């Protein structure tokens, strides 16, 4: 098939001088699945946002079926047959599937009334056409995340788009849901649709795509057939060096218990039981992983540990000290914490990098205060920033630059460095590599393993099962607010853990 989209010499510069795209040229063919990969800050999302009309290019040309096009907003892109499914699902939970799909282009009958019958019939016809197995009358609030993603795709197909842009389409899915999505995307491709997708998961890229484009630091590195690509080769193109994917964890006898939870229970303000009889232990030099479909109590567990919600029952201890109801600052003497939400919990985005590096440290240690005891010694803060920068390989111009100027990977390195250097005996890691590229993930993993070797105890919560298997000594599975399994990593597999995540019990043949 021929080219449906050609992007030539695309340049995008964000003030004052950040070159996000540097003369990038790439073509997308009709009826293909085309992956765009690269490190954080490589320009993947910027390129797709320019194509979708969310951002203007500074220079370059876009051809749609051979004709010049430049969209000023997504509405114009959709009218030209290009749609985008964002990582954040943008549906109205209280509406039904058909109401969400037709929203904005509702069929009307005289006088200015919604033609409900025709709308439902149109949506049902699209569902049947693409074999989406959805009930048009189901309320979005009552369907799974995977089904909601289908609804997002259905909204675009209802608008007759021929090109679907997907940003990290598997990030919200369980391992069991991913093959179904791939089947549906391949069916769309076979029907003539073009699928462009951004992903950090190279195994998925190799399985799903027909061609792959690699960007690095805003430049085009290459476009190659997926059949001729390898995971190691793609990673090297993305990062510019060899990347190691095997587990770095070496056998190690765990030590004394550094963290434990007994009989923890939490019911939210709506009287819904979120945590039930949670019992777990973490020993020195041990990484305990927690797997579970999102929404099964992981967030509530993190919030209970950190004092953001107060459990009704149970006890949380770190190094033998009951920290269940201690003030958060006192908890931080015993618990280092890497949050899944960099922007709202892990950092102050508008503040300087140095100010983010010394957070918590300036309250717990004497290094950053002058003799008077209450005035910040900024020279020490700058020196400490330099230490974190060197130790954790943070790519930055200066500690005086705003934190938001860093790429996602470098932001995470700052947060990880700050927390690991607290020297607390226990480290809580909540999705520590979410949204990072392969190079940054490898670096973060090395730092986590180094902490394990230094006899720190860690609780690792992750939606990435490969990450959990790569790092964890033991795996716990959460289902509906309970821990339903506690398994040695080498004694289980991804299939078993995935089944436990979905069913809450072991598979019975």
Secondary structure, DSSP 8 states (H G I E B T S, - for coil): --EEEEEEEEEEEETTTEEEEEEEEEEEETT-EEEEE--TTSSHHHHHHHHTTSS--SEEEEEETTEE---SSHHHHHHTTEEEE-SS----TTSBHHHHHHTTS--EETTTEE-HHHHHHHHHHHHHHTT----TTSBGGGS-HHHHHHHHHHHHHHTT-SEEEEESTTTTS-HHHHHHHHHHHHHHHHTT-EEEEE-S-HHHHHHH-SEEEEEETTEEEEEEEGGG--HHHHHHHHHSS----S---------SEEEEEEEEEEE-TTS-EEEEEEEEEEETT-EEEEE--TTSSHHHHHHHHHTSS--SEEEEEETTEE-TTS-HHHHTTTEEEE-S-IIIII--TTSBHHHHHTTTHHHH-STTB-TTSSSB-HHHHHHHHHHHHHHTT---S-TTSBGGGS-HHHHHHHHHHHHHTT--SEEEEESTTTT--HHHHHHHHHHHHHHHHTT-EEEEE-S-HHHHHHH-SEEEEEETTEEEEEEEGGG--HHHHHHHHHHSS----
